[in-house]
């Protein structure tokens, strides 16, 4: 029975752009070669970690949504564990509500990307004359 999964991994921050693409290609190919189907991929980029992991304070985050047999998840996570470039990973099975939410999230992101970028005019700074002073009533 094929299920839908979402996996996020954090790669070490010392990787070059080419090395990061190579790591992503390794895992997407692994999924495809084991009968899986890639539903969605998203590069979250370099982010600060909440706490140091292996003496690193940042990492490259990458999300992959895919469909595969449940037995495949163990294979994928074994590969993550053996890869010295990956410092953390998490794979979760998506239920029908999570699948619907993920689809909605993708549609919203696609709409934002397609919308023309409009720069906001800088707001004028408020002066003390523009703000009415609050008067405290004394009894």
C-alpha positions as CSV (number, residue, x, y, z in Angstrom):
1,X,0.0,0.0,0.0
2,X,1.6,3.3,-1.1
3,X,1.5,6.1,1.4
4,X,2.5,9.8,1.1
5,X,5.4,11.0,3.2
6,X,7.2,14.2,3.9
7,X,10.9,14.2,4.8
8,X,13.1,17.1,5.8
9,X,16.8,16.8,6.2
10,X,19.4,19.2,7.4
11,X,22.8,19.1,5.6
12,X,26.0,20.5,7.1
13,X,26.6,24.2,6.3
14,X,30.1,23.7,4.9
15,X,28.7,22.2,1.6
16,X,29.0,24.1,-1.6
17,X,26.0,24.7,-3.8
18,X,27.0,21.9,-6.1
19,X,27.5,19.5,-3.2
20,X,24.1,20.3,-1.8
21,X,22.5,19.7,-5.2
22,X,24.4,16.4,-5.4
23,X,23.0,15.4,-1.9
24,X,19.5,16.3,-3.0
25,X,19.8,14.3,-6.2
26,X,21.1,11.3,-4.3
27,X,17.9,11.2,-2.2
28,X,15.4,12.0,-5.0
29,X,17.0,9.3,-7.1
30,X,16.9,6.8,-4.2
31,X,13.2,7.5,-3.9
32,X,12.5,7.1,-7.6
33,X,14.7,4.0,-8.0
34,X,12.8,2.2,-5.2
35,X,9.4,2.7,-6.8
36,X,8.6,6.0,-5.2
37,X,7.2,9.2,-6.7
38,X,8.3,12.7,-5.9
39,X,5.3,14.9,-5.2
40,X,7.0,18.1,-4.2
41,X,10.5,19.5,-3.3
42,X,11.4,22.7,-1.6
43,X,14.8,24.1,-0.7
44,X,14.5,26.1,2.5
45,X,18.1,27.2,2.3
46,X,20.6,28.0,5.1
47,X,19.0,28.5,8.4
48,X,20.2,29.0,12.0
49,X,19.7,25.9,14.2
50,X,17.8,26.2,17.5
51,X,20.8,24.5,19.2
52,X,24.2,23.4,18.0
53,X,24.3,20.0,16.3
54,X,27.8,18.4,15.9
55,X,29.3,21.8,16.8
56,X,27.4,23.5,13.9
57,X,25.0,26.4,14.4
58,X,23.4,26.5,11.0
59,X,22.4,24.0,8.2
60,X,20.9,23.7,4.8
61,X,17.2,22.5,5.1
62,X,15.5,20.6,2.3
63,X,12.0,19.2,2.1
64,X,10.8,16.3,-0.1
65,X,7.2,15.1,-0.3
66,X,6.9,11.7,-1.9
67,X,4.8,8.6,-2.3
68,X,6.3,5.2,-1.5
69,X,5.8,1.8,0.2
70,X,6.1,2.0,4.0
71,X,9.1,-0.4,4.0
72,X,11.1,2.1,2.0
73,X,11.2,4.7,4.8
74,X,13.6,2.5,6.7
75,X,15.9,2.3,3.7
76,X,15.8,6.1,3.2
77,X,16.5,6.8,6.9
78,X,19.4,4.3,6.8
79,X,20.9,6.3,4.0
80,X,20.5,9.6,5.9
81,X,22.2,8.0,8.9
82,X,25.2,6.8,6.9
83,X,25.7,10.1,5.0
84,X,28.1,12.4,6.8
85,X,26.7,15.4,5.1
86,X,23.3,15.0,6.8
87,X,23.2,16.2,10.4
88,X,19.5,15.7,11.1
89,X,16.4,14.2,9.3
90,X,12.8,13.6,10.0
91,X,10.3,11.6,7.9
92,X,6.6,11.5,8.7
93,X,3.6,9.8,7.0
94,X,1.0,12.2,5.9
95,X,-2.7,11.5,6.7
96,X,-5.5,12.8,4.5
97,X,-5.7,16.1,6.4
98,X,-1.9,16.7,6.2
99,X,-2.0,15.9,2.4
100,X,-4.8,18.5,1.9
101,X,-2.9,21.1,4.0
102,X,0.3,20.4,2.0
103,X,-1.5,20.8,-1.3
104,X,-3.1,24.1,0.0
105,X,0.4,25.3,1.1
106,X,1.8,24.6,-2.3
107,X,-1.0,26.5,-4.1
108,X,-0.5,29.5,-1.8
109,X,3.2,29.5,-2.4
110,X,2.7,29.2,-6.2
111,X,0.2,32.1,-6.2
112,X,2.6,34.3,-4.2
113,X,5.4,33.4,-6.7
114,X,3.2,34.2,-9.7
115,X,1.9,37.5,-8.3
116,X,3.8,40.6,-9.4
117,X,6.1,42.0,-6.7
118,X,4.9,45.4,-5.5
119,X,7.2,47.5,-3.4
120,X,5.5,49.3,-0.5
121,X,6.1,53.0,-0.2
122,X,8.1,53.8,2.9
123,X,5.8,55.0,5.8
124,X,6.3,58.5,7.0
125,X,7.5,58.6,10.6
126,X,5.0,59.7,13.1
127,X,5.7,62.9,15.0
128,X,4.5,63.6,18.5
129,X,2.0,66.1,17.0
130,X,0.4,63.3,15.0
131,X,-0.3,61.1,18.1
132,X,-3.0,62.3,20.5
133,X,-1.8,62.1,24.0
134,X,-3.7,59.8,26.4
135,X,-5.2,61.7,29.3
136,X,-5.6,59.8,32.5
137,X,-8.7,60.7,34.3
138,X,-8.2,61.5,38.0
139,X,-11.0,60.8,40.4
